Amino acid sequence: MYLDLDPQLQNALEQERDVFEWFLQPRGQTHREVKHRLTYEVNLGDLHIFVKRHLGCGWKEVIKEWYRFRKPVVSARNEWEGASILNKAGLRVPKVLGKGERGRYPHAVESFVALEALENCENLEHFKKGWLGFEGTRWVELKQYLVGEIARITRTMHRCGINHRDLYINHFLVNHSIILDWNPGRTLPLYLIDLHRVQKRKEVPARWLQKDLSALLFSALDVGLTSADCVRFLKEYLGADWKKEFWEKKRLWTKIVRRAIRLYNGFHRKPPTLPKLLRTN
């Protein structure tokens, strides 16, 4: 069995006889429960935490993923290892306060990760003109900043050999108070969350780059993207030689756009309104 707790969390649980079992029991407010995974929010003394608990998924789930040539997500280890790598790369992710894992075989692993809650945060799911009162030039400047910052975060993640697998704009969080006071020229910290499905390799394969970037574009098609916004993303994501990089992998970027459009059509049952630059794909 593996168990590692932040000293503050350990002190808060010093009266518990079986700390590992404490985390496996649902407490506080349940936010999500899917198959063998459960996420709950709880206050523990002065700590406000989110716990992601994984129970044994069974051989059926493991074999199904192996059959698809995919590594099954059987443990919360993905989340804490991914958070550690991205944190070291300078990205903002929820702080891991506790983690644990037990079980020898993949179908029966039990695990948890305890994350410090990000207080007073908004996600970017509903970002568009008028969001939080942003209008006119100030909204355009905010959109430009966020496009560049999301591109930077995505580039850093991918260059670390990590792909997210759920890279939608609702998995980017920003502090409510900070964004309301934001003005051009100031830093606006964005946090990347929901790392439980991340994959880690020396280099991200084109297939998984496509999945991440298509999901990101799909989720942003209703925010009022312009061709200039798309170019801004490419410049930040691809770097100084972005034009050369783009044309060398034009086929990949065409697939990214087409997949994003298919996702949008399937989800909204209607075609998206595309900026001019994307209509040529």
N, C-alpha and C positions, 0 to 999 in steps of 0.2 A: 504493500500500500504506500502511496505517495501523498503527502500532505504538507502544504506550505502556506502559512498565514502571516500577514502583516502583523507586527507587534500590537497595534491598536485593536485589530480584529481579534487577535488571540486573547488579549486582556478582556475584551467584551464577552468572550465565551469561556472564561476560565472556570466557571461553575458547571459547565457541561461535561458529562462523563464520556460521551462519544461525539466528538466534534464533527467527524465525518458524517455520521448519521444525521446530525442536526441539519446539515446543509441539504441532505437528500429529501427531507420532509418539507412539503409545500407550506409556506408561511406568508403572512402579510397579504399583498395583493398579487394575484396571478395575472400576468399580462399575455402570455402565449403558451399554448400547450399543443404540441404537434407530435404524434406518435410517442417516441420515448424521450422527447425533450420538453422541458418546462422552464419558463422564465417567471420569476416572482420578485417583487419589490418589498423590502422590509427595512424598518428602522431598528437599529441595534445600538442602544445607548446613544452616543453622539454621531454614530455612523448611519448613513443612508446608502443602502447598497441594492444592487440587482444581482440576483443569483441565477445562473443558468445551470440547470441540472440535467444530466444525461443518465438514463438507465439502460440496461442491456437491451439492444435492439433486436436480438434474435438472429439465427442463422439465415432466415429467409431474406431479411433486409441486406445482410452482408453479401450473400450470394447474388442477389439482384444487382447490386452495385458492381460486383466483380464481373458479372455477365456483361455489363455495359462498359467494361474496361475503365471503371471509375473507382477511386479509393473511397470506401464508405466512411461517413462521418460517424464514428462510434464513441467519441469522447469530446469533452470540453477542452482538451489539450490544444486542439486547433486554435481556439480563441486566445488562450494565454500565450502560446508560442507566436502567433501572428501579431498580437499586440506588442510583444517584446521586440520583435524585429522592426516593426513600424515605428515604435517609440525611439529605438536607437537610431533610426533613419531621420528623426526629427519631426515625425508626424504626430498629431494630437489624436490620441485614442483614449478610451476609458481606462483609468488606472486599475490594475489588477491587485486586489487586496487579499485574495485567497484562492487557492486552487488545490484540487485533490483528485486522485484517480486510484481505483483498485479493480482487480480482475485481470486474469491472465489471457483469456481468449477474447477475440474481438466482439463476439456476439453477446458477451456477458459483462463488458466493462461498465462500471459505474463511476461517474465523475461529476465534478462541479467546478465552476469558476465564479468567484464573487468580485463584482466590479463596483467601484465607487460611482455613485449616481452623478450625472452631469446636471447640476441644478439650473432651473430657470432657462431651459433651452428650447429652441424651436428647430424643427427639421425643415428642409427646403422643399418638401412635397408640394406645398401650396404657393411656392414662389411664382409670382407674376405681377404685372403692373398693379399697384395699389396694395400689395402685401405689406402689412404692418405700417401702412400709411405712406409708403414710398411712391412718389409720383414724378412725372416729368423728367427733367434732366437728372435729378438725384436718383431716380429709379434706374435709368440707363447706366449711370456710373456704377451703381451697386451691382447691376447685372454684369457689367464688364469685369468688375473686380471678382465676382464669384465665379465666372467662367474661367478666368485665369487661375484662380486659386484651386478650383476643382481639377483643372488640367494638371497643375503642379503636384497635387496630392496623388492623382492617378499615375502620373509619370514616376514619381518616387516609389510608389507601391510596386508598380510593374518592374522597375529596375532593381528592386530588392528580390525579384523572383516570386512575388506573391500576386495571385489573382483572387479577387473577392468572391465572385460567383453570384453576388446579389448587389451589384453596384448601381443602385438607383439613387436619385437625389434625396430621397427621404432618409437615406443612411448617412447624410451629412447634417450635423447639428451645429447651431450657433447660439451663443448666449443672447437671450432676449434683450437684456438691458444694453449690452455692448452694441448690438446691431441697431438699436433705436438711436444711439448716440453717434453712429458711424458717419464719417465724412471722408471724401476722397483723400488719399494720402495716408490714411490710418490703416493699421493692420486689423483684420477681422478674423479672429481665430475660428477655424472650422474643425470639428471633430468627426472622425470616421468611425462608425459603429457597426455592430453585427458582423463580427469576424468569425463566427462559428463554422462557416463553410469554406474558409480560405484554403488555398492550396499553395504549397511552398516547394519551389524548385530552384535550380541554378538559374534558369531562364524561363519565362512564361511562354508556352507554345502559342503559335498564331491562333489556334482554335479558341483558346481561353482569353486571349487579348480581344478577339472578336466578340466573345460573349459579354465580357465586361463593358466594352465600349459601346456595343449595341444597346445593352440595358441602360447605360447612362444616357445615351442619346434619346432612346425611347421615352425615358422618364422626364426629359427636358423639352420635348417637342411642343408643349403647351405654354412655355414661359415667355414666348415672344422672341425666339432666336432669330437673329439676322445672319446674313452671309458674313458680316464682319465678326460676329460672335464665333462662328465656326472657324474662321481664320485665326482668331485670337486663341482658341483652344488648340489648334494645330501647332501654332508657334510655340506655345508654352509646353505642350506635351512632347513634341518632336525635337525641340531645341533649335539652335542657331541655324542648322542646315535643314530646316523644316521642309522647304520646297523639294530638295533632293530626296529627303526621306519619304516624303509623300508620294512622289512620282515613282520611286523605286518599289513602293508597296501600294500602288494605286488599286490593284485588284482587291487587296485586303480591305482598304477603306470603302470601296464600293460594296463589298459584302457587309461591312458594318452598317452602312446606311440602309441597305435593302432589308437586313434583318431587323433593324429598328423600326422600319416602316411596317413590316409584317407583324411585329409585336404590337404596334399601335393599332393596326387594323383589327387584330384578334381581340385586343382588350377593349377598345372603344367602339368597335363595329362601324367604323368610318375611317376614311383616310385622313392623315394629318395635314395641317397647313405647313408647308416646307419653305424655308428660306431658299432664295434663288440658287445658291451654290449647291444645295443638295438635290435640286430637281434634275440635274444633269446626270445623276447616277442611275 
